[in-house]
Amino acid sequence: MDEYVYEDMRELQDKHWWFRARKEILTNVFGSLPLPEDCDILEIGCGTGGNLRMLGGFGRVSGMEMHEEAVQYTRETTGIDIRAGFLPDNVPFENKFDLVCLLDVVEHIEDDHSALQSLTRLLKPGGRIVITVPAYQWMFGKHDTLLHHFRRYSKRTVRELVATSDFEIQRLTYFNALMFPLTILAFITDSLTPVDKCTGYEVPPNWLNSLFYNIFRLERFVINSLNLPFGSSILMVSKPVA
């Protein structure tokens, strides 16, 4: 991603309704996993560190990020072991982890098949991978171009991706379903607008930010028990094939 996107991320990750509610939803997901008490966690593509505190509630956290300035910033502000690297060929960790997270990261990687396969050597026996990605290729638009996405996914294409790896899917669901109508409206608005600015990229007014946050975060109550039939994002939990 471009330098200014990382700068924006520093400001958005603790304020924007999407980042805040997603962390609450993922907290419930991680809390449902059979993780050991002495858990080692790696977040790949940790950006400017918005998820690291949340992940730290479940064990010892390390991070990997390809952008050197983001690595330095996140290391300095969190005190966590953050290393520069990228998938599939430059992973700067030799140790193994109980949980590896790629939270809206895989869509940034051109060779997603090789990237997923490269994760096998990072997992301890019984380890888990949690991946989130944006949904529906037909919604590929200005937001994706801004963030240098190669693609969006469906449940079918996620299954096809995993089928070429040494992993098996344990959980696969859409999420951000309650806000999906507004996501479609934003996509249509952006498609009809000639400027490059993306709808929803900036933090909305406080009252609207709070409203969207409280709607989206409701999904934390159902994320572990229901497979949502649609949504603007996809969640996958997988483990190595036995």
Buried (B, 14 or more C-beta within 10 A) or exposed (E): BEEEBBBBBBEBBEEBBBBBBBBBBBBBBBEEBEBEEEBBBBBBBBBBBBBBEBBEEBBBBBBBBBBEEBBEBBBEEBEBBBBBBBBBEEBEBEEBBBBBBBBBBBBBBEEBBBBBBBBBEBBBEEBBBBBBBBBBEEBBBBBBEBBEBEBBBBBEBBEEBBEEBEBEBEBBBBBBBBBBEBBEEBBEBBEEEEEEEBBBBEBBEEEEBEEBBEBBBBBBEBBBEEEBEEBBBBBBBBBBEE
